[in-house]
Amino acid sequence: MIMKKPLFVLAAAAACAVSTAASAQSSGVTLYGIADAGVSFQSHVQGPNGGGSVTGVTSGGLSGSRWGIRGVEDLGNNLKGIFVLESGFDLDTGKSGQGNRLFGRQAYVGLQSNFGAVTLGRQQNALYDLFGAYDPMAVGSSYSLNSVDTQGFNGRADNAVKYTGKFGGLTATGFYSFGRDSNVANGGEVPGSFRVGKNFGGGLAYANGPVSVGVAYDQYQGSTIATSGAAAKRAAIGGAYAFGDAKVFAGYRWMRDEVTSATAVRQDNLYWLGALYKFTPAFSLTGAAYYTDARKDSNSSWMYVLNADYALSKRTDAYVLLGYVKNKGQATYGVTNTMNTLPGQNQTGAMVGVRHRF
């Protein structure tokens, strides 16, 4: 109860500042967020009794539910002070997400000029920053690249220094974390062991008219002194092309993971293709296919996704998600990365939901 009052005061102050932000383009504070939930079904889910189907209310079908506060202050001479505090939560339970952090999605402060922005805090990696533009499902919380990438495309790192610059159609980003996960005891910034939890990466993206392309790299070390010599590395390239009411997407991600398993190195290639078509300004249909090619074993997988989305207003949309995962060998991929299958089993998923932005 002691912590709730300051948090309430902070949120109320941000809400009151929205009108100030609207009237002053160079300075202000904005309260924003997304509420996304629906009824979902998944078959062959691992469970305490072996496995079975699960039906229930699920948060974040298309977008992770969140609320946040962002601010900017004009300091003169094209220099600005900026900050973002963004909290993820499960709409179906009200619990905080990202390891029960208060501001688990993002929490940073920094300076911005014509040469770019330098920020400090908990921040998104380059894969998450850039590849929402190249994934048909926008690296959503489920039914997307985030489901089939074993490390999660929507990655974040604690204790990070980050640079982001935008120059016309070119975007450049790079970051370095001194300890990516503060929820792990001695998981970073350990005296005499600088490699523990170290995370770094960067990327470039270019957009010109209907064409956009991007590349990114991400690497992190193990989160204990014993595993700090092991690394998980990912490199990706993607692109999108828009024509008329349609847009097509394609991409590739390479991975070598020495961290997840102490006994084996995981290597795989991930390929994806997809397309979006707007039948009307309000109604769109998206289809995607993701193929995970296990390079050292037979544990490969296909995931197929279909999403129908209807905009009820500028801020509210209703959607239907359908997905099917075909696993090979002992693969356990599911349509979400929180409900894997039993080894080698396939999975069918479906969700009917509503999303509201504010």
Beta strands, then each sheet from edge to edge (+ up, - down):
strand 1: 28-47
strand 2: 50-59
strand 3: 66-76
strand 4: 79-88
strand 5: 106-113
strand 6: 116-124
strand 7: 156-167
strand 8: 170-177
strand 9: 199-208
strand 10: 211-221
strand 11: 231-243
strand 12: 246-257
strand 13: 266-278
strand 14: 283-294
strand 15: 301-311
strand 16: 316-327
strand 17: 347-357
sheet 1: 2+ 1- 3+ 4- 5+ 6- 7+ 8- 9+ 10- 11+ 12- 13+ 14- 15+ 16- 17+
end
